Amino acid sequence: MTPSGAGVAGRPGISGLQPDALQGWLDERGEPAFRARQIQDAVWRSGTDSAAGVATLPAPLRTALDEAFRYDTLASNDRVVTDGGSTEKVLHRLDDGVAIESVLMHYPARASRRERHTLCISSQAGCAVGCPFCATGELGFGRDLETAEILDQVRLAARTLAGNGKRLTNIVFMGMGEPLLNLDRVLESVDALNDPRRFGLGARHITVSTSGVVPGIRRLTALGPQFTLAVSLHAARDALRDVLVPLNRRWPVGEVVAAARDHARATGRRVSYEVTMISGVNDTDLDADAMAGLLEGDLVHVNLIPMNPVAHTPWTASPMPVIERFAGRLRAKGIAVTIRRNRGQEVGAACGQLAAERAGQPPAPAVALRRRRLELASAAALRGERSDEPMPAGVSE
C-alpha cells in the first residue's frame, strides 16, 4: 500500500492521508475502526508532532505509527515577525532540505468584519511559471509538495494561534508555486481542510490561485467547488502579459478570463483577480481600460497590489495616486476593486523573498543582465510586440 501523501523521506506524512488509507493501514494491523478517528483527532486537534504524544492510543500502536508515518513533514521552521506582530513569515525546511514559505497575517475586527487570521501557503517548492516581479520565479522550480507538506504548514500556524486562544479563519494558496500545476495534491489538501473530521474550515474561507492554467480551471469548474478561485491577472493586453506572466504564451489572457467566467457562472462564486501594480509598466489608463473591457459584466473582484521590491527587477511599485486612478477607471465600469497594502516588506513577506534571501543573491553581472532583459522585454511589450521566448521549463498542459 502506498498511501497518498508519501513523501521524499520514505514515510508518508500522516496529515495528508486520506481516511480510507489510514483505515486500511489499521485494518492490516487488526485495530478497531474507532482508532482512525482517534488518530485524526490527535493530528488535527491536539497539534501533536509525534504519536508518542497521543496518550489515548495503546503504546504498541503509538510505536507502529511513528515507524510508519511522519507526524510532521516540516523538519525546521524559521519564523520572523513584522508589522508590529500582525505579519508572521515562516521559512520551512523539508526533510530533503528544500525550503518553502508560509505567511500568517492578522487582521483586527472592524465595524463590518470580524477578526481574521489568514494563512498564505505554498503548493510547490519554487515555481516553474517565472513571473519576473516574483522572487519565487527567480528561484526556479524545485518540486511539487506532497499533500502532508501542504497541510503541515496549516497545522503549524494553527498551533501557533491556539497558544493565544485564536484560530485560523482563512487559507489562501498564494505562496510559492502554481497550485493548478500540482492540482491533485491541492485538491486533497482542500478536502482535508474542509472535512469536519479533520480541520473543519468552510470551503468559502479557502482561496486557490492560479496564474492562468486553463485546463486546471476547467477541471475545477467540472468539480464545482465552493472555494474562491483567484487569477493572477497583472495585465489585460497579451503582449504585456507575455512578459509579466509567461504562461500567457500558452494560454492567452482571453482564454484565461473565459475559463474563469465559466467557472463563476457554474459555481455562483465571484472570481478574484490579482494585479501587481508596476510603475510605468501596467498601470496606465490604457491598461485600466483594457482590463475594464475584459472584465466588465463578469462576476469578479479586482485586487490592486503595489509591487513588493525584488532585487532582480528594474521595476518599482506604482505610486498610490496612480493606483487610485486605475481603480477609479475600473469602478466606473461597475467592477468591484480593492487596493491592498503590502505586508511585512522588511522581512521579505512577498512570495519567495525570504527563501531567495537565505539562498544567497546571484552574482551582480547576472542580476544586471536580467534587469536589462526585462527592460527590453517590457519596452517591446508596451509597443505591442508579442514575446517569442519559449514556455518556462516545467510547465505542461
Order of alpha helices (4+ residues) and beta strands (2+ residues): alpha-alpha-alpha-beta-beta-beta-beta-beta-alpha-beta-alpha-beta-alpha-beta-alpha-beta-alpha-alpha-beta-alpha-beta-alpha-beta-alpha-alpha
